Amino acid sequence: MKYIKDYKEGDRISDVYLCKFKSSAVTKNGKPYDNVILQDKTGTIDAKIWDPNSAGIAEFDALDYIDVFGDITSFQGALQVNVKRIRKCQEGEYNPADYLPVSKYDIEEMYSELLGYIGKIENTYLKQLLQAFFVEDEDFIKAFKKSSAAKTVHHGFVGGLLQHTLCVTRLCLFYCKAYPRLNKDLLISAAICHDMGKIKELSFFPENDYTDDGQFLGHIVMGVEMVGEKIRQIPGFPGILASELKHCILAHHGEYEFGSPKKPAIMEAVALNFADNTDAKMQTFTELMENTSEAGWLGFNRLFDSNVRSTKVE
């Protein structure tokens, strides 16, 4: 199959893709049309069905696999598909692995590395807490391995939550070497736990969309609830240690305007905020540059609040 990332303006599309989204709309002239988002493991592309009632457009819904025929055009600087024909596919006509974006790193290897860091935690209570999630809770482990870290911004792929968590943990380990006053066990535990609420905030692929609780509460609040529930099952867990860990999770976005319920009040929370922000932005830039073949301006990016440019890797 031809992947979405390989298309350019003027190409003809004729292949099977996952319909990630579908909605009906009406033009200014009152003519109905359909908005569709097509997806494969390399990304998504917007599509328009300007004549949804034509004989060539079969009935289909979001999350169906569809055989699409049309033309690749450009609208406001973004590629778009002008759909001519669609056929709903049956099971066996496609390989689901071609349509779900997956981390380029081995998930089991990443998880083993994370377990290695947990094994080096010296604080008895923090180690018990981490093991309760990442060693003993099979449902949590399964969800954590296959969750994404975001809907669209960064690490929006299967294994994305694990990859992001591992990168943040590595950065925090570096901070501990550079700034010995940091409480290493606390910071590493917070790094490993900081985004665990995302297994409940976002549905699994292929939907990868916000759940009801994700909309109402968000991953930060749910993550603190998850940690608090496990802590209550560990006899003698120190109250101040529990509060420090929860604070790091609550403050890891750094600012109220970025959705952080608290601003960092301890050194470890500051370090976690910087590590989280660094990995999110570096991964965002990495994904932007992976979708362009040469140096040049890529347009405005809201995460950076700036026009951004890819640079040539020597």
N, C-alpha and C positions, 0 to 999 in steps of 0.2 A: 504494500500500500504506500501511497505518498502521504507523508506526514504534514501537518498544518504548518510547521515551522519552515517547510521547504517551498511553500507557495509564494508567488510574486504576482504583481498586477499583470493582467493579461492571460494568466494561466487558465486552463479549463480543469474543473474538479469533477472527478468521476470515481467515487470510492465510498467505502462504508465508514461512518463516523457515529459517535455517540451524541444524541441530542441532549445537551445538558439543560437547556431552557427553551421554552416555547411560550409565546403570548400573542394574542391577536390585537390588532390596532386598526385605526382608520386614518387614511390620508386626509389632507386638507380639503380634498374634493369629495370626501365621503366614500372612498373606495377601500374595501377591507384588504388587509395584508397581515402577514405573520412575521414576528421577530423570532429568530432562532439563534441559539448559540451551539456551534458544533465543537466537539472536543475529541482530542486523542491524547496520547501520553506526552506529546511535545507542547501542548497548549490548547488555546481556544480561538475561534474566529466567529465574528458575527455574520449572520446570514439573513437575507430577506426573501420572503416568498410573496411576490407582488400579485400573484393570481392564485390564491389558495384553493379556489374552487375548480381549477382546471383539471382535466382528466389525468394529467401526468403527476398530480400531487396526491399520493395515497394518504390515508388516515394514519396518524402517528401521534405520540405523546412525548413529553419530556421523559428522559431516561431510556427511550427506545433507541435501538441501533438502526440507522437508516442509510440506505444507499442513495447518495446525493449526486446529482448531475447539474452543473451550472458553470458560471464564469466568475473569476476572481477580479473584483474591481477595487477601487480605492475611494474612500469617502472621508474627508477631513483628516487625511494623513494616515488612516488605518485601513487595512485590507478588509474586504467584505465579500460575501458570496451572493451573487444574483442567481437564485435557485430556479432551475427550469423544470426538473423532475425529481421526485422522491419516492422511494419504495421502502416500506418497512421490512427489515431483515428478520429472519428466523434464527433461532439458536443453532449454532453449528456453522453459520456463515461468517463468523467473526471470532477473533481471539480477544477476550476482555483485557488481557495484559497490554494490548496495543492502545488502549483508550484511557488508562488510568495513569496519570503522571506519578512516577516513583523516584525516590531518592537514587542518585547515581552511586551511592555507597551501599555496601552490603548491610542489610538491617540487622542480621544476627551478629555480625562483627561489631557494629556500633553498640548493640545492646550489651555484648560481652565487655566492651571497654567501659561502659557505664557501670556495670556490675563491679568491675575492678576498682573503680573509684569509691563505690559504696563499701567494698571490703576493706578499704584503707581508713574509713572513718573510725576514730578512736573513742569518741563519746558514745557510751553504751546506749543512751536513750535515742540519740539521733540515728545510730545504726539500726536499732530495733525498728524505728519508724520507717526508715528507707527499705529495710528488708520486708516489712509488712506489706509494702506496696509492690516493690520491684522483684521480690523473690517468692513471696507466699501467695499473692493475690493473682490467680491465673486470669481472671476476667480483666483486671486492670492491665496486666502485662500484654495481653492480646490487643486491647484497645490502644495502649500506648504505642505499640510497635506500628500500627497501621494508621494512626491519626496524622493529620496535617497540622501545621502550626498556624495556618491562616487560611482564609477563604481565597484571597487574591494577592496580598501584598508580598509576602516572602514565605518560603518553605511551604507553598501550597500544593503539596504532593504527599503520596503515601510514604510514611517514614519521615515526614518533614518535622513533626514534633520531636521525634527521637534525635534527628540530626541537629536541630536547633538547640535542644537541651544539652547535647554532648558538646557542641561548640561553645556554648555559654559556660559550661563547666570547665572546659579547657582554659578559657580566658580567665576565669576566676582562680584557677590554679596558678596561672602566671601572676595574677595580682598578689596572691599570697606570698610568692617568692619576692616580688618587688616591694611589698609593704608588709613586713613581718608582724605588725600590730594587728592585722586581721585575724579574727577567729576562724581558722581554716575549716574546722568541722562544721561550724555554723554556715559559713559562706558556701561551701560545696554542697551541703544539704539543701540550702535555699536554692542554689542553682539547679539542682536536680528536680526540685519540687515546683519551681516557680511557675511553670506553665501547665502543670498536670490537669488543671481544670478544663483545658481545651478538649480533653476526651469527651467532655459533656457539653461544651460550648458549641462544637461543630459536629454535624453528622458525618458518618463515614462516606468514603467515595462509593459510587460516583456522585452522590449529592454534594458532599462537602459544603453544606450550608448551615446557617445558624439555627440551632434548636430553639424551642420556646424558652427553656431555661437560659440558653445562651443570650437570647435577646433580653430577658428580664433581669438576669443576674450578672452574666459575664464570667469569663474564666478566672479572673482574680478572686472574686468572692467565692465561687464554687471551689477553687483550689484551696482556699483557707478553710472552707467547710470540710473538705476531704481530709486535710491534714489534722484538723481538730478532732474529727471523728476517730481517726487512728490513734491520736495521742491519748484520748480518753480510755483506750484499751490497753495502755502501757502503764502499769502500776508505778507510781512515784515519779512520773515524768515532771521535771522541774517547771514550775509555772513561768518563771522569767525566761527560761530557754524556749518554751512554747510560744511566748509572746514575741520574743526576738525573731524566731523563725517565721511566724505569721506576719510580722511587720515587714520583713524582707519581701515576702510574696505580695503583700498589699501595696508596697512602695516601689515595685520593680519597674513601673512605667515612669517613675520620676516626678511627673507633674500632673496636677489635677486635670489640665486640659487634654492630657494624653490618656485619660481614663484611670489614673492612679488614685485610689481612695485616700492614700496617705503619701506625704513626701518623705524621702529617706531621713531617718533620725539617728541611725547608727552607721558606723563605717561600713559594715558588711552590706547594708542596704544600698549605699552609694555605689559600692563596687558591683553589686548585682545589676543595678540600673545601667551602669556604663557597659557592662558585658552584654546585657540583653540588647541594648541599643546598637552597640557595635556590630553584633552578629546579624541583627535584622537589616541594618543598612548595607553591610558588606554583601549579604546574600541577595538583597534587592538589586544592587549594582551588578553582581555576578550574573543574575538571571537576565537583566537587561542586555548585558554585553554578550551573553550566549546566544541571543536572538539577532545579533547583527554581525556581519562578516568583516566589517572594516571600521576604522576610526571615523567618528563623525558625531554630530549633534543628534540626540535621540528625542528631543522635545521636553516638555514640562513634566516633571514628576512630583506628585503632591507630597510624597514622603520627605523629599529633600527641599520642597518649596522652591524649586529652581529648574531651569533648563539644564539638562545633564548631557554629558558627552562621553562616548566610549573612547578609550585610548588603545593604541596598538600594542599588543604584547609581543615583545621581542623574543 
